Amino acid sequence: MLHIEVNGTDIPVKLYDNSSAAAVKELLKKGHLTIPMKDYAKMEKFGSFGVQLPTNDEHITTEAGDVILSEGNLLVIYYAPNTWNFTRLGKVQNLSEAELRKVLGKGNITATLTWRDE
C-alpha cells in the first residue's frame, strides 16, 4: 500500500489497477520519495514526481481523498471536487474529508511517499 506522510500523519492510499499506479509502486520500491507540494485553489495539493509516468487519463470529477496523476508528472491530493482529464492513482483510506483537510492544513506541505507490502 502507498503511504503518504504529511505533518507527522500517515495517510494510507489504496492504489488503482492501472499502469500509472504500477509505475508509482515501482518508483517507490527503490526508496521513499519526498515531494514539496503547493496548495492550489483551496481544493488540492500538488507536487512533481520529478519523472514522467505513464498516463491513463479519463474525464472525471474528483472527490476528497482522490490521489491523481496530472500531466504525467504531478502528484495531486484532492480535498475538494474538480472536473478535468486526470489519471486516477489511488484513494485515501480511513480518513474523512474533514480529517484529510485537517492533516493537509493550509498552504504548502511536504509529503513523503513510501511503499509497504501489506
Sine and cosine of phi, psi and omega as CSV:
sin_phi,cos_phi,sin_psi,cos_psi,sin_omega,cos_omega
0.00,0.00,0.59,-0.81,0.10,-1.00
-0.97,0.24,0.69,-0.72,0.09,-1.00
-0.82,-0.57,0.74,-0.67,0.04,-1.00
-0.88,-0.47,0.89,-0.46,0.04,-1.00
-0.99,-0.12,0.81,-0.59,0.01,-1.00
-0.70,-0.71,0.81,-0.59,0.05,-1.00
0.77,0.63,0.65,0.76,0.04,-1.00
0.98,0.19,0.04,1.00,0.01,-1.00
-0.94,-0.33,0.73,-0.68,0.05,-1.00
-1.00,0.07,0.81,-0.58,0.04,-1.00
-0.93,-0.37,0.96,-0.27,0.05,-1.00
-0.97,0.24,0.65,-0.76,-0.02,-1.00
-0.76,-0.65,0.85,-0.53,0.09,-1.00
-1.00,0.09,0.85,-0.53,-0.03,-1.00
-0.98,0.18,0.51,-0.86,0.12,-0.99
-0.98,0.19,0.21,-0.98,0.00,-1.00
-0.99,-0.11,1.00,0.09,0.09,-1.00
-0.50,-0.87,0.20,-0.98,-0.08,-1.00
-0.92,0.40,-0.45,0.89,0.02,-1.00
-0.93,0.37,-0.76,0.65,0.02,-1.00
-0.90,0.44,-0.62,0.78,0.04,-1.00
-0.89,0.46,-0.61,0.79,0.02,-1.00
-0.92,0.40,-0.61,0.79,0.06,-1.00
-0.90,0.44,-0.71,0.71,0.02,-1.00
-0.85,0.52,-0.73,0.68,0.01,-1.00
-0.89,0.45,-0.64,0.77,0.04,-1.00
-0.87,0.49,-0.68,0.73,-0.05,-1.00
-0.98,0.20,-0.33,0.94,0.07,-1.00
-0.92,0.39,-0.32,0.95,0.06,-1.00
-0.99,0.14,-0.24,0.97,-0.01,-1.00
0.58,-0.81,0.19,-0.98,-0.02,-1.00
-0.92,0.38,0.30,-0.96,-0.02,-1.00
-0.72,-0.70,0.81,-0.59,0.04,-1.00
-0.97,-0.26,0.81,-0.59,-0.09,-1.00
-0.82,-0.58,0.89,-0.46,0.18,-0.98
-0.93,0.36,0.74,-0.68,-0.06,-1.00
-0.82,-0.58,0.68,-0.73,0.02,-1.00
-0.98,-0.19,0.48,-0.88,0.10,-1.00
-1.00,0.08,0.67,-0.75,0.02,-1.00
-0.73,-0.68,0.82,-0.57,0.16,-0.99
0.83,0.55,0.40,0.91,0.02,-1.00
0.81,0.59,0.58,0.82,0.04,-1.00
-0.66,-0.76,-0.24,0.97,-0.11,-0.99
-0.39,-0.92,0.36,-0.93,0.22,-0.98
-0.90,-0.44,0.67,-0.74,0.00,-1.00
-0.63,-0.77,0.51,-0.86,0.06,-1.00
-0.32,-0.95,0.30,-0.95,-0.10,-0.99
-1.00,0.02,0.68,-0.73,0.15,-0.99
-0.94,0.35,-0.39,0.92,-0.04,-1.00
1.00,0.08,0.00,1.00,0.05,-1.00
-0.60,-0.80,0.36,-0.93,0.06,-1.00
-1.00,0.02,0.76,-0.65,0.00,-1.00
-0.90,-0.44,0.38,-0.93,0.03,-1.00
-0.90,0.43,0.58,-0.81,0.00,-1.00
-0.95,-0.32,0.43,-0.90,0.10,-1.00
-0.66,-0.75,0.84,0.55,-0.11,-0.99
-0.89,0.45,0.60,-0.80,0.15,-0.99
-0.54,-0.84,0.43,-0.90,0.01,-1.00
-0.98,0.19,0.93,-0.37,-0.07,-1.00
-0.70,-0.72,0.28,-0.96,0.20,-0.98
-0.92,-0.38,0.87,-0.50,-0.04,-1.00
-0.96,0.28,0.31,-0.95,0.11,-0.99
-0.79,-0.61,0.28,-0.96,0.10,-0.99
-0.83,0.56,0.75,-0.66,0.01,-1.00
0.99,-0.13,-0.12,0.99,0.07,-1.00
-0.96,0.29,0.73,-0.68,0.08,-1.00
-0.94,-0.35,0.85,-0.52,-0.24,-0.97
-0.82,-0.57,0.51,-0.86,0.21,-0.98
-0.98,-0.21,0.84,-0.55,0.01,-1.00
-0.88,-0.48,0.67,-0.74,0.05,-1.00
0.86,0.51,0.27,0.96,0.06,-1.00
0.98,0.17,-0.12,0.99,-0.02,-1.00
-0.62,-0.79,0.02,1.00,-0.05,-1.00
-0.94,-0.34,0.77,-0.64,0.15,-0.99
-1.00,0.05,0.77,-0.64,0.01,-1.00
-0.77,-0.64,0.77,-0.64,0.10,-1.00
-0.93,-0.37,0.89,-0.45,-0.03,-1.00
-1.00,-0.03,0.64,-0.77,0.16,-0.99
-0.80,-0.59,0.17,0.99,0.10,-1.00
-0.43,-0.90,0.31,-0.95,-0.06,-1.00
-0.94,0.33,0.51,-0.86,0.12,-0.99
-0.42,-0.91,0.64,-0.77,0.01,-1.00
-0.92,-0.40,0.81,-0.59,-0.03,-1.00
-0.12,-0.99,-0.02,-1.00,0.10,-1.00
-1.00,0.00,0.94,-0.34,-0.06,-1.00
-0.72,-0.69,0.27,-0.96,0.15,-0.99
-0.96,-0.28,0.84,-0.55,0.05,-1.00
-0.97,0.26,0.79,-0.62,0.10,-0.99
-0.98,-0.21,-0.70,0.71,-0.05,-1.00
-0.13,-0.99,-0.11,-0.99,-0.04,-1.00
-0.69,-0.72,0.76,-0.65,0.06,-1.00
-0.88,0.48,0.68,-0.73,-0.02,-1.00
-0.95,-0.32,0.56,-0.83,0.19,-0.98
0.90,0.43,0.36,0.93,0.09,-1.00
-0.74,-0.68,0.76,-0.65,0.08,-1.00
-0.96,0.27,0.18,-0.98,0.05,-1.00
-0.85,0.53,-0.71,0.71,-0.01,-1.00
-0.89,0.45,-0.67,0.74,0.02,-1.00
-0.91,0.41,-0.65,0.76,0.02,-1.00
-0.89,0.45,-0.71,0.70,0.03,-1.00
-0.85,0.52,-0.64,0.76,-0.01,-1.00
-0.91,0.41,-0.70,0.71,0.00,-1.00
-0.90,0.44,-0.70,0.71,-0.03,-1.00
-0.95,0.32,-0.48,0.88,0.06,-1.00
0.91,0.42,-0.20,-0.98,0.02,-1.00
-0.98,-0.21,0.55,-0.83,0.05,-1.00
0.99,0.13,-0.29,-0.96,-0.09,-1.00
-0.98,0.22,0.44,-0.90,0.01,-1.00
-0.69,-0.73,0.16,-0.99,0.20,-0.98
-0.86,-0.50,0.79,-0.61,-0.01,-1.00
-0.91,-0.41,0.72,-0.69,0.08,-1.00
-0.93,-0.36,0.86,-0.50,-0.04,-1.00
-0.99,-0.17,0.73,-0.69,0.10,-0.99
-0.69,-0.72,0.36,-0.93,0.08,-1.00
-0.91,-0.41,0.73,-0.68,0.08,-1.00
-0.77,-0.64,0.81,-0.58,0.11,-0.99
-0.96,0.29,0.86,-0.51,-0.06,-1.00
-0.79,-0.61,0.00,0.00,0.00,0.00
